[in-house]
Amino acid sequence: MRIYEQELQDKIFEVLGFTPEQTQQKFGFFIDAFQYGTPPHGGLAFGLDRIAMLLCGTDSIRDVIAFPKNASARDPMSDAPNTVDPLQLDELELAVNVEPKEREVLESLREGTLPLTLSDGSVVNVSLDEIRAWKENR
C-alpha cells in the first residue's frame, strides 16, 4: 500500500537519512500533497491512458494523460529532472561532464531563454515563448 499518512512518510524519510530540508527540497511536491488528503491506494493500473489514446486516435499519450511531461521532457509538478546530489553521483560512480559553454546554454534554458548567435557574431537571448510563437505562425 502507498503511504497515505504524513507522519509515517516523515518517519520513513527520517529513517532513510533525509533531513526535513532535504525532504522538502527533493520531494516537496509530494509532501505538500498530504495537506489535501491522500487516500489509501494499492497501485493497480490498467493502462487506461493508453486505451484512451487509442480511442481518441492520437499518436501521443501526452494528449490524454492528466499530468504529462512537457515537450522538453520536464515534469511541471515535480520539476523533474532536477539537480542530483553529489553524494548520489559518487555512490553510483557517475560524473557529470558539461563544457562551460554547454552549461551556459543549460542555465539559459532553465530560465526560459535560448542564446542565439547572429551572423555578425553577437549573441541575443530569445525567450522560449517567442520561439514557440514563431513556430506556430510560420
Contacts in CASP RR format, 6 or more apart in sequence:
PFRMAT RR
TARGET T0000
AUTHOR 0000-0000-0000
METHOD contacts of the structure
MODEL  1
MRIYEQELQDKIFEVLGFTPEQTQQKFGFFIDAFQYGTPPHGGLAFGLDR
IAMLLCGTDSIRDVIAFPKNASARDPMSDAPNTVDPLQLDELELAVNVEP
KEREVLESLREGTLPLTLSDGSVVNVSLDEIRAWKENR
1 40 0 8 1.000
1 41 0 8 1.000
1 42 0 8 1.000
2 38 0 8 1.000
2 40 0 8 1.000
2 41 0 8 1.000
2 42 0 8 1.000
2 43 0 8 1.000
3 9 0 8 1.000
3 12 0 8 1.000
4 37 0 8 1.000
4 38 0 8 1.000
4 39 0 8 1.000
4 40 0 8 1.000
4 41 0 8 1.000
5 34 0 8 1.000
6 31 0 8 1.000
6 34 0 8 1.000
6 35 0 8 1.000
9 31 0 8 1.000
9 34 0 8 1.000
10 20 0 8 1.000
10 23 0 8 1.000
13 23 0 8 1.000
13 27 0 8 1.000
18 26 0 8 1.000
23 31 0 8 1.000
24 31 0 8 1.000
29 77 0 8 1.000
29 78 0 8 1.000
29 79 0 8 1.000
30 78 0 8 1.000
49 61 0 8 1.000
49 64 0 8 1.000
49 65 0 8 1.000
50 61 0 8 1.000
52 64 0 8 1.000
53 60 0 8 1.000
53 61 0 8 1.000
53 63 0 8 1.000
53 64 0 8 1.000
56 63 0 8 1.000
56 64 0 8 1.000
58 64 0 8 1.000
61 68 0 8 1.000
62 68 0 8 1.000
62 69 0 8 1.000
67 75 0 8 1.000
67 76 0 8 1.000
67 77 0 8 1.000
69 75 0 8 1.000
70 76 0 8 1.000
72 109 0 8 1.000
73 81 0 8 1.000
74 80 0 8 1.000
74 81 0 8 1.000
84 96 0 8 1.000
89 95 0 8 1.000
89 96 0 8 1.000
98 106 0 8 1.000
104 115 0 8 1.000
105 114 0 8 1.000
105 115 0 8 1.000
108 114 0 8 1.000
108 115 0 8 1.000
108 125 0 8 1.000
109 128 0 8 1.000
112 127 0 8 1.000
112 128 0 8 1.000
112 129 0 8 1.000
113 125 0 8 1.000
113 126 0 8 1.000
113 127 0 8 1.000
113 128 0 8 1.000
114 125 0 8 1.000
114 126 0 8 1.000
114 127 0 8 1.000
114 128 0 8 1.000
114 131 0 8 1.000
115 123 0 8 1.000
115 124 0 8 1.000
115 125 0 8 1.000
116 123 0 8 1.000
116 124 0 8 1.000
116 125 0 8 1.000
116 126 0 8 1.000
117 123 0 8 1.000
118 124 0 8 1.000
END
